[in-house]
Amino acid sequence: ETLAIAADALDDVGLGGEPNVKKFLNRIAGLEVLRQRLVFSLFMSTLDDVITDAKATGEFEGSVEDIKATSIELKSEQVIATDSSCGAKTELTRLMIDRGVSFNFIIETIAA
């Protein structure tokens, strides 16, 4: 029943055709809150299943990650695979990350 309600909500806002995430997220904003929750819950559940399947078959491509640290040092870069059809390279990058606080920062903070 919940899936049927969510499917009806998608049809109500014109999202029954080709998938488009940006359009989808903009359109569900026009739904009543209960329907927003149902539709978004269905979306997240479906997205989780797609990602799980992609990881299981080796088709998952990770996303860009922000790294926050007091210092970041490049340790090495290595090409670990090259796509035979287009020549795209997959690289492994190793970083040394310090997420701590410097001794001088602690002394300055205590003195302040």
N, C-alpha and C positions, 0 to 999 in steps of 0.2 A: 504494500500500500504506500509506503514512504517513497519508494522509487517511482511509482506512478504519479504521485503528487509532484515530485521533483521534475519528472519528464513533462508534465503539464505546465509547470512554471517556466521551463525552458521554451516551450512552444509559445507561451503567452508573450514572451519578450523577443520572439523571432530568432531563437537560437537552435532551431531544429536541424539546420543544415551542416555545412562544413565547419569543423572545429576551429575556433579562433579564441585563444585565451583572453587576450586584451578586450575584445568585444564582449566576451562572456562576463568578465569581471565588471565591466562598465554597465552591462545590462542588468545584472542581478541587483545592482544598487537600487533599481527602480521597483523592486518587489517589496512586499510587506516583510517585516523582520522574520517572522516564522518561516516564510518561504525562502528568504535569503539563507537562513541557517540550514534548512533542508537541502537546498540546491548546493550550497558550498560544501556541506558535509559529503554529499554524493561526489562532488568534484574532487575533494581531497582523498576520499576513499579510492576513487578511480585512478587518480594520479599516483597514489601509493602503490596500487597494483601494477600500473604501467612501469614504474621505477623498479619494483621488485623483479618483474619479468625481464626488464632490460638488463639488470645486474646479473640475473641467472643465466642469460644467454650471452653475456659479454658485450652487449650493445650499449650499455650505460656510459654516458660521458659526464663526468663530474662538472661541477660549476666552478666559477671563479671564487676564491676565498680571500677575504681580507685578513691579513696577519697583523696583529697589534703587538708591539714589543718595544722595549727601550732600545734594543739594538738588534739588527738582522745582518748576518754575514753569509754571503754565498759560499757554500762549501764545494759544490760540484754540479756540473750539468752533464747529462749523458743521454744520447738518443737511444731509446730502448725498442723502438719499432718504427717502420716506415711503411705507409700504405702503398701497396704495389699499383693501385689504379690511378692515384693522383700525386703520389710522392709526399703527402703530408707526413710530418714527423711527430712522434710522441716522445716527449723528453721527460726524464726524471731529473728534478732539481732538488738538491739537498741544501737546506739552510740551517744555520746555527742561530737559534732564537733565544734571546734573553728577555724574559718577561718580568724580571726582578726590578728592584729599585736600587739605584747607585748609593754607595756609602755617603758620598757628598750630598745627595738629595736628602738623606735622613738627617745629617748634621745640620743642613740649612733649615729643615723643617723644625727640628728641635730648638734651634736658636731663634726662630721667629716667634 
